[in-house]
Amino acid sequence: MDHGLISARDVTRQFRIGRRQIDVLRGVSLEIQRGEKVFLCGPSGAGKTTLMYTLAGLERPTSGEVLINGKSLYRGGRKEISRTRNQMMGYVFQNFLLMPELSALENVLLPAFIGRDDRLEQAKDILERVGMGHRLHHLPSELSGGEQQRVAIARALVNEPAILFADEPTGNLDSKAGAEVMELLTHLVSEKGTTLVVVTHDEGLTHLGDRVLHLVDGQISADAAPTAGVL
């Protein structure tokens, strides 16, 4: 049976607050193909970030299964999940999550350090590609929000992941910087054929993707469809 690079099968995610059960994901099934750029949209509380975290190996589902390249993501132990994340996935977050005491270059090299890989030249190259080649040795506090997000994108791509997950990557940026960052991100992943999954509240950015999935009450809406101009 042929699978997408990312597959979800009847995934649920529940939380308990006291005696109350919150059903955040209610039986989500999807396929995302290699090289596809998918935007997850929907109202606040719809489950967008929870779904992304579940697909990304960051949050185990209550039930159901997530497969990466046909292999069950959560069937292995923590070490195996961590290895898959480090080898196959990159992450960009709304709050940048840069280490404040490290320079831009050192922040970008963190995933390589974790994987015990020498990627100094790749780190310098990707920082140059995102327009930060002149800021290699600056600390995050010396960079604007847009510059910090460019460093975060470089960090996410330094290990050349097969999949890049981005959670509200423009959420802390003004509209101009946000549009620039998103155009840069989609351009870079298209060059490498990287699969991109983006959570965003800004549907004005979704034209940059291949497909939009709308989440409503923890389920994918039936009107999920390719973006305009994409067959």
KEBA-665397 format. One line per 4 residues: number of its first residue (from 0); their letters; for each residue x, y, z of N, C-alpha, C, CB. Coordinates in steps of 0.02 Angstrom, whole numbers, plus 50000, padded with zeros to 5 digits. Glycine has a CB too. Example, Ala and Ser with C-alpha at 12.3 -4.5 7.8 and 13.67 -1.06 7.14 Angstrom:
2
0 = as = 50660/49716/50390/50615/49775/50390/50660/49835/50390/50565/49776/50452  50642/49888/50354/50684/49947/50357/50645/50002/50394/50704/49970/50286 .
END
This chain:
231
0 = mdhg = 50042/49940/50000/50000/50000/50000/50044/50063/50000/49952/50000/50062  50030/50109/49956/50070/50170/49950/50046/50223/49999/50067/50198/49878  50093/50251/50037/50076/50301/50087/50108/50367/50069/50098/50279/50157  50081/50421/50096/50114/50485/50092/50175/50486/50137/50066/50542/50109 .
4 = lisa = 50214/50539/50132/50271/50546/50178/50246/50552/50250/50314/50607/50159  50190/50588/50259/50158/50594/50325/50088/50566/50319/50158/50669/50350  50071/50520/50363/50003/50492/50363/49976/50494/50434/50002/50420/50336  49913/50512/50441/49877/50508/50505/49816/50464/50494/49857/50579/50532 .
8 = rdvt = 49805/50419/50541/49749/50373/50536/49706/50378/50599/49773/50300/50525  49648/50409/50591/49599/50413/50644/49630/50437/50710/49566/50345/50654  49668/50492/50706/49704/50517/50764/49658/50558/50810/49763/50561/50742  49659/50541/50874/49624/50581/50924/49674/50606/50976/49568/50538/50958 .
12 = rqfr = 49656/50662/51007/49696/50689/51062/49649/50718/51113/49748/50743/51037  49654/50692/51174/49610/50714/51228/49651/50739/51286/49564/50657/51250  49625/50788/51321/49655/50814/51382/49604/50812/51438/49682/50887/51371  49627/50806/51499/49582/50808/51556/49598/50868/51600/49588/50743/51597 .
16 = igrr = 49547/50906/51616/49552/50961/51664/49504/50944/51721/49535/51031/51631  49534/50919/51776/49492/50894/51830/49453/50833/51805/49444/50949/51856  49387/50836/51811/49345/50781/51787/49321/50791/51715/49285/50773/51833  49341/50848/51688/49317/50865/51620/49365/50839/51567/49308/50941/51613 .
20 = qidv = 49338/50808/51515/49378/50784/51459/49369/50831/51400/49357/50712/51439  49426/50854/51373/49426/50899/51315/49449/50859/51254/49472/50961/51327  49406/50853/51204/49424/50818/51142/49450/50869/51092/49362/50779/51113  49517/50871/51084/49548/50921/51041/49550/50897/50968/49618/50938/51065 .
24 = lrgv = 49571/50835/50959/49569/50804/50892/49519/50747/50893/49640/50779/50870  49476/50744/50843/49421/50696/50843/49423/50651/50780/49354/50733/50846  49473/50608/50777/49476/50561/50722/49502/50591/50657/49409/50532/50710  49561/50622/50659/49590/50653/50600/49628/50602/50559/49637/50711/50620 .
28 = slei = 49613/50599/50494/49651/50558/50447/49673/50601/50389/49607/50497/50422  49735/50594/50368/49760/50635/50312/49822/50602/50283/49777/50707/50336  49839/50625/50223/49901/50605/50189/49934/50668/50163/49886/50554/50131  49999/50675/50176/50037/50731/50149/50095/50701/50109/50063/50779/50206 .
32 = qrge = 50100/50721/50047/50149/50691/50002/50218/50725/50007/50124/50694/49930  50268/50689/49986/50337/50716/49986/50340/50779/49942/50387/50662/49960  50367/50832/49970/50374/50894/49933/50314/50939/49934/50391/50880/49864  50260/50917/49965/50198/50957/49967/50203/51011/50020/50137/50912/49980 .
36 = kvfl = 50173/51068/50006/50169/51124/50054/50096/51131/50076/50195/51191/50022  50083/51114/50140/50015/51111/50166/50007/51162/50222/49998/51040/50191  49954/51201/50218/49938/51250/50270/49879/51224/50312/49922/51319/50239  49886/51225/50378/49832/51206/50424/49801/51270/50450/49859/51161/50482 .
40 = cgps = 49738/51281/50435/49702/51341/50456/49639/51322/50494/49684/51384/50395  49611/51372/50528/49550/51361/50566/49546/51409/50624/49546/51289/50591  49488/51413/50656/49479/51459/50711/49521/51440/50772/49406/51462/50731  49529/51487/50817/49566/51473/50879/49532/51416/50916/49569/51537/50924 .
44 = gagk = 49573/51369/50940/49546/51312/50977/49524/51254/50934/49489/51334/51017  49534/51260/50868/49512/51207/50822/49556/51144/50825/49510/51233/50750  49617/51152/50852/49662/51095/50857/49721/51097/50809/49625/51033/50846  49733/51154/50777/49786/51159/50726/49855/51142/50754/49787/51230/50697 .
48 = ttlm = 49873/51176/50808/49940/51165/50836/49946/51095/50865/49956/51217/50889  49893/51071/50898/49895/51003/50924/49905/50952/50868/49830/50987/50962  49871/50961/50812/49880/50916/50755/49952/50920/50730/49831/50933/50699  49979/50980/50722/50047/50986/50697/50096/50952/50745/50065/51059/50688 .
52 = ytla = 50088/50964/50810/50133/50934/50859/50128/50858/50858/50118/50960/50929  50068/50832/50846/50059/50760/50843/50093/50731/50781/49985/50742/50843  50086/50764/50725/50119/50742/50663/50195/50747/50669/50095/50783/50603  50218/50794/50711/50290/50810/50715/50327/50771/50769/50298/50884/50727 .
56 = gler = 50294/50724/50802/50328/50685/50853/50336/50720/50919/50393/50664/50829  50300/50774/50929/50306/50813/50991/50251/50800/51041/50308/50887/50974  50196/50768/51019/50139/50757/51063/50105/50692/51042/50090/50817/51060  50110/50642/51085/50083/50576/51069/50006/50578/51066/50106/50524/51121 .
60 = ptsg = 49976/50548/51015/49903/50548/51011/49873/50503/51064/49880/50526/50942  49811/50518/51083/49775/50474/51129/49759/50408/51096/49711/50508/51154  49739/50410/51033/49728/50350/50994/49740/50365/50921/49656/50322/51004  49743/50313/50880/49759/50322/50810/49834/50315/50799/49734/50390/50786 .
64 = evli = 49855/50327/50738/49924/50314/50718/49949/50369/50672/49930/50246/50685  50013/50387/50682/50048/50433/50637/50106/50394/50605/50075/50496/50675  50110/50396/50539/50164/50362/50504/50206/50414/50467/50136/50310/50454  50272/50405/50471/50319/50446/50434/50355/50400/50385/50370/50483/50482 .
68 = ngks = 50345/50414/50321/50374/50372/50269/50354/50298/50278/50450/50378/50269  50291/50288/50299/50264/50221/50306/50280/50186/50371/50288/50179/50251  50318/50219/50416/50338/50188/50479/50303/50223/50537/50414/50191/50488  50274/50184/50583/50239/50213/50639/50285/50255/50682/50207/50158/50681 .
72 = lyrg = 50267/50317/50693/50309/50364/50729/50312/50350/50803/50286/50435/50718  50255/50334/50833/50251/50328/50906/50257/50257/50932/50187/50357/50930  50269/50209/50888/50275/50140/50911/50341/50128/50946/50267/50091/50852  50392/50165/50927/50458/50157/50959/50462/50196/51024/50512/50180/50912 .
76 = grke = 50518/50190/51058/50530/50226/51120/50550/50298/51108/50582/50191/51161  50563/50334/51163/50580/50405/51158/50643/50418/51117/50589/50434/51226  50693/50375/51125/50755/50384/51088/50744/50379/51013/50808/50333/51111  50703/50330/50993/50689/50321/50922/50650/50380/50894/50652/50256/50910 .
80 = isrt = 50601/50405/50933/50563/50464/50911/50609/50524/50904/50506/50479/50960  50653/50534/50953/50700/50590/50951/50747/50584/50891/50741/50593/51016  50768/50524/50876/50813/50513/50819/50777/50531/50753/50838/50440/50816  50714/50510/50748/50675/50527/50688/50667/50602/50681/50607/50493/50690 .
84 = rnqm = 50652/50635/50738/50644/50708/50735/50708/50742/50713/50622/50735/50803  50764/50721/50741/50828/50753/50725/50849/50740/50653/50881/50730/50773  50837/50680/50628/50860/50661/50562/50814/50682/50506/50870/50588/50559  50748/50687/50520/50700/50697/50466/50661/50762/50470/50653/50641/50465 .
88 = mgyv = 50662/50796/50528/50617/50852/50538/50653/50915/50560/50564/50834/50589  50626/50971/50540/50648/51036/50564/50587/51074/50589/50684/51076/50508  50598/51122/50634/50543/51157/50667/50556/51232/50668/50532/51131/50738  50502/51270/50653/50503/51343/50661/50443/51362/50703/50502/51380/50590 .
92 = fqnf = 50455/51401/50756/50402/51418/50803/50388/51493/50803/50421/51394/50874  50330/51511/50827/50309/51581/50829/50357/51624/50870/50239/51587/50858  50380/51597/50926/50422/51636/50973/50497/51626/50960/50407/51616/51044  50515/51601/50901/50584/51594/50879/50623/51540/50918/50620/51660/50884 .
96 = llmp = 50620/51543/50985/50652/51494/51029/50727/51488/51016/50620/51426/51021  50759/51545/51005/50832/51546/51000/50863/51548/51069/50855/51607/50958  50922/51517/51076/50958/51519/51140/50989/51589/51148/51013/51463/51144  50970/51627/51199/50991/51697/51203/51066/51707/51211/50957/51730/51260 .
100 = elsa = 51100/51657/51239/51172/51665/51251/51215/51643/51192/51193/51626/51313  51182/51618/51140/51219/51593/51081/51211/51641/51022/51194/51523/51061  51263/51645/50982/51260/51687/50921/51213/51655/50870/51331/51695/50890  51199/51693/50817/51157/51666/50763/51186/51602/50735/51149/51718/50707 .
104 = lenv = 51251/51602/50722/51283/51542/50695/51279/51484/50743/51356/51557/50679  51292/51496/50807/51288/51442/50856/51217/51415/50863/51313/51467/50924  51167/51458/50859/51098/51435/50862/51082/51389/50803/51050/51495/50862  51105/51408/50744/51092/51368/50684/51127/51300/50689/51116/51406/50621 .
108 = llpa = 51184/51298/50722/51221/51235/50727/51193/51187/50780/51293/51251/50744  51146/51209/50821/51121/51165/50875/51096/51097/50851/51066/51201/50912  51054/51094/50799/51031/51027/50777/51088/50982/50755/50981/51035/50720  51140/51012/50725/51198/50973/50704/51237/50947/50764/51243/51014/50659 .
112 = figr = 51243/50988/50816/51276/50966/50878/51240/50907/50908/51280/51024/50929  51173/50911/50909/51133/50856/50937/51144/50792/50898/51058/50875/50938  51148/50799/50832/51159/50740/50789/51233/50723/50781/51129/50752/50722  51277/50759/50816/51349/50747/50813/51374/50750/50740/51367/50679/50844 .
116 = ddrl = 51353/50802/50707/51370/50810/50637/51406/50877/50627/51306/50807/50593  51455/50878/50583/51493/50940/50570/51460/50976/50511/51567/50924/50555  51424/51030/50527/51389/51066/50473/51405/51141/50476/51312/51055/50480  51465/51157/50495/51484/51227/50500/51476/51264/50434/51556/51234/50524 .
120 = eqak = 51501/51235/50380/51497/51269/50315/51424/51273/50292/51539/51232/50263  51386/51219/50305/51315/51221/50286/51278/51275/50326/51282/51153/50298  51296/51283/50390/51264/51334/50432/51279/51404/50406/51287/51327/50505  51340/51416/50388/51359/51481/50360/51322/51493/50294/51435/51485/50350 .
124 = dile = 51318/51442/50253/51286/51448/50188/51211/51463/50195/51296/51384/50147  51177/51427/50239/51105/51437/50246/51091/51505/50277/51073/51381/50288  51134/51529/50323/51125/51597/50349/51134/51649/50295/51174/51609/50407  51180/51636/50250/51189/51681/50193/51126/51680/50150/51251/51661/50151 .
128 = rvgm = 51098/51622/50139/51039/51614/50097/50978/51650/50126/51024/51541/50088  50973/51653/50192/50916/51687/50223/50930/51761/50236/50896/51652/50288  50986/51786/50210/51001/51856/50217/51033/51876/50283/50940/51896/50208  51063/51827/50318/51093/51841/50383/51168/51827/50385/51058/51799/50436 .
132 = ghrl = 51199/51824/50326/51270/51809/50324/51313/51862/50357/51291/51802/50253  51286/51923/50362/51324/51977/50394/51311/51981/50469/51306/52044/50361  51270/51935/50496/51252/51938/50567/51269/51873/50603/51177/51952/50575  51318/51836/50578/51335/51771/50605/51348/51771/50680/51394/51743/50570 .
136 = hhlp = 51381/51823/50703/51405/51823/50773/51364/51868/50819/51477/51844/50775  51305/51889/50796/51261/51929/50837/51217/51885/50880/51218/51975/50793  51203/51909/50940/51157/51875/50986/51085/51890/50966/51171/51895/51059  51037/51847/50985/50967/51860/50969/50943/51928/50991/50924/51807/50999 .
140 = sels = 50968/51952/51049/50946/52017/51075/50968/52075/51031/50973/52028/51145  51016/52062/50986/51040/52113/50941/51006/52110/50872/51115/52106/50932  50955/52066/50866/50921/52057/50803/50848/52076/50809/50927/51984/50780  50819/52099/50753/50748/52113/50751/50709/52047/50751/50730/52156/50689 .
144 = ggeq = 50642/52053/50760/50601/51993/50758/50607/51956/50692/50529/52011/50771  50604/51993/50637/50611/51962/50571/50678/51928/50562/50601/52013/50517  50731/51959/50588/50798/51929/50583/50802/51866/50626/50852/51979/50605  50773/51868/50685/50773/51808/50728/50737/51750/50694/50741/51824/50796 .
148 = qrva = 50681/51765/50660/50645/51711/50627/50684/51684/50568/50576/51735/50604  50723/51726/50535/50766/51702/50480/50819/51655/50508/50799/51762/50443  50846/51671/50566/50895/51626/50598/50861/51561/50617/50926/51660/50662  50799/51565/50642/50762/51504/50661/50749/51461/50600/50696/51523/50694 .
152 = iara = 50735/51492/50543/50724/51453/50481/50790/51419/50460/50699/51500/50424  50845/51455/50465/50910/51425/50448/50924/51366/50494/50966/51478/50454  50910/51374/50558/50921/51319/50606/50879/51258/50587/50903/51342/50679  50816/51270/50567/50772/51215/50550/50795/51178/50487/50702/51241/50539 .
156 = lvne = 50831/51212/50443/50850/51183/50379/50921/51157/50377/50840/51232/50325  50961/51170/50428/51032/51154/50424/51045/51079/50416/51068/51179/50487  51003/51037/50445/51012/50964/50438/50978/50936/50376/50984/50929/50499  50953/50981/50332/50920/50961/50270/50864/50910/50284/50971/50931/50221 .
160 = pail = 50816/50930/50325/50763/50883/50344/50716/50868/50285/50722/50910/50402  50684/50810/50288/50634/50793/50238/50570/50832/50249/50620/50718/50238  50557/50851/50313/50495/50884/50331/50511/50945/50374/50447/50836/50369  50478/51001/50359/50484/51060/50401/50415/51078/50428/50515/51120/50360 .
164 = fade = 50410/51084/50494/50348/51104/50527/50356/51176/50551/50331/51056/50586  50307/51217/50538/50310/51288/50558/50244/51306/50593/50322/51335/50497  50250/51326/50657/50191/51342/50697/50185/51418/50703/50196/51310/50768  50137/51447/50667/50126/51520/50667/50191/51557/50658/50092/51541/50733 .
168 = ptgn = 50230/51543/50605/50296/51573/50598/50296/51648/50588/50331/51542/50541  50238/51677/50570/50234/51749/50562/50195/51783/50618/50202/51766/50495  50176/51745/50669/50132/51770/50721/50159/51828/50761/50116/51715/50768  50225/51833/50769/50255/51887/50807/50288/51940/50762/50307/51859/50855 .
172 = ldsk = 50270/51940/50699/50299/51987/50652/50246/52033/50623/50336/51950/50595  50267/52093/50602/50219/52136/50568/50205/52107/50499/50245/52209/50563  50154/52133/50465/50132/52102/50402/50186/52101/50349/50071/52139/50376  50226/52154/50344/50279/52156/50293/50332/52104/50307/50310/52226/50290 .
176 = agae = 50357/52102/50369/50409/52054/50387/50381/51983/50382/50436/52067/50458  50318/51974/50402/50288/51908/50399/50283/51882/50328/50219/51910/50430  50262/51925/50282/50257/51904/50212/50326/51887/50184/50225/51959/50170  50377/51926/50202/50445/51913/50178/50470/51846/50204/50492/51970/50199 .
180 = vmel = 50458/51833/50269/50481/51770/50299/50446/51711/50267/50469/51771/50375  50381/51716/50256/50345/51660/50228/50365/51647/50155/50270/51671/50232  50376/51699/50117/50399/51690/50048/50468/51658/50047/50400/51757/50011  50511/51680/50093/50578/51650/50098/50573/51576/50115/50620/51687/50150 .
184 = lthl = 50531/51560/50165/50524/51492/50188/50500/51446/50132/50476/51489/50247  50447/51466/50098/50419/51424/50045/50468/51417/49986/50352/51452/50021  50506/51470/49973/50555/51466/49919/50610/51416/49935/50586/51535/49906  50635/51418/49997/50689/51374/50017/50668/51300/50016/50715/51392/50086 .
188 = vsek = 50608/51286/50041/50586/51216/50043/50571/51191/49972/50523/51208/50087  50547/51235/49928/50534/51215/49859/50598/51195/49823/50499/51271/49821  50652/51232/49837/50717/51217/49806/50740/51147/49824/50769/51267/49828  50729/51125/49886/50754/51061/49910/50702/51005/49905/50776/51068/49981 .
192 = gttl = 50641/51022/49886/50589/50971/49885/50567/50950/49954/50612/50912/49847  50576/50994/50003/50558/50980/50073/50483/50985/50082/50595/51028/50121  50455/50938/50118/50384/50941/50136/50374/50994/50190/50358/50872/50160  50324/51037/50182/50312/51092/50228/50242/51087/50257/50323/51160/50194 .
196 = vvvt = 50237/51091/50323/50172/51094/50357/50171/51157/50399/50159/51029/50400  50125/51202/50384/50122/51267/50418/50055/51275/50453/50133/51325/50367  50058/51293/50517/49998/51315/50553/49996/51391/50549/49997/51291/50628  49941/51419/50526/49936/51492/50523/49863/51515/50531/49964/51518/50456 .
200 = hdeg = 49856/51573/50562/49790/51604/50567/49780/51652/50508/49782/51642/50634  49833/51665/50470/49831/51714/50416/49820/51678/50349/49897/51755/50413  49757/51673/50329/49742/51638/50267/49765/51676/50205/49668/51624/50262  49786/51739/50214/49813/51777/50159/49880/51751/50135/49820/51849/50178 .
204 = lthl = 49912/51706/50175/49976/51677/50157/49970/51610/50123/50020/51670/50218  49910/51581/50123/49902/51512/50100/49910/51503/50025/49834/51487/50120  49910/51559/49987/49922/51552/49915/49993/51527/49901/49911/51619/49880  50037/51529/49951/50105/51506/49942/50110/51430/49947/50150/51539/49994 .
208 = gdrv = 50056/51397/49967/50057/51325/49976/50023/51288/49919/50025/51306/50041  50022/51222/49925/49989/51180/49876/49918/51161/49898/50029/51116/49863  49907/51160/49963/49843/51137/49988/49830/51167/50057/49841/51059/49992  49767/51181/50070/49746/51207/50135/49700/51156/50168/49710/51277/50128 .
212 = lhlv = 49715/51139/50231/49671/51096/50270/49640/51139/50324/49710/51035/50301  49574/51143/50325/49538/51181/50375/49515/51135/50431/49477/51217/50343  49535/51153/50492/49512/51116/50550/49455/51152/50583/49570/51105/50599  49403/51115/50599/49345/51142/50634/49326/51092/50688/49285/51156/50585 .
216 = dgqi = 49327/51113/50750/49309/51069/50806/49347/51003/50805/49234/51055/50806  49412/51007/50792/49454/50948/50796/49450/50900/50738/49439/50912/50857  49417/50921/50684/49411/50879/50625/49427/50919/50562/49340/50849/50620  49450/50884/50511/49465/50918/50448/49400/50930/50411/49514/50877/50404 .
220 = sada = 49389/50993/50393/49327/51011/50358/49325/50979/50289/49320/51088/50353  49265/50962/50268/49257/50929/50203/49276/50974/50145/49186/50906/50195  49282/51040/50156/49297/51085/50100/49372/51095/50091/49263/51152/50111  49414/51054/50126/49487/51060/50117/49503/51048/50044/49525/51009/50162 .
224 = apta = 49542/51093/50015/49554/51089/49942/49620/51122/49925/49496/51122/49903  49645/51110/49862/49705/51145/49840/49695/51220/49842/49726/51122/49770  49749/51257/49851/49745/51330/49849/49733/51352/49778/49809/51362/49878  49714/51415/49770/49699/51442/49704/49758/51435/49657/49678/51515/49708 .
228 = gvl = 49745/51411/49598/49798/51405/49549/49835/51340/49551/49845/51460/49557  49822/51297/49602/49856/51233/49608/49809/51178/49587/49882/51221/49679  49831/51137/49540/49789/51083/49515/49793/51023/49561/49809/51063/49443 .
END
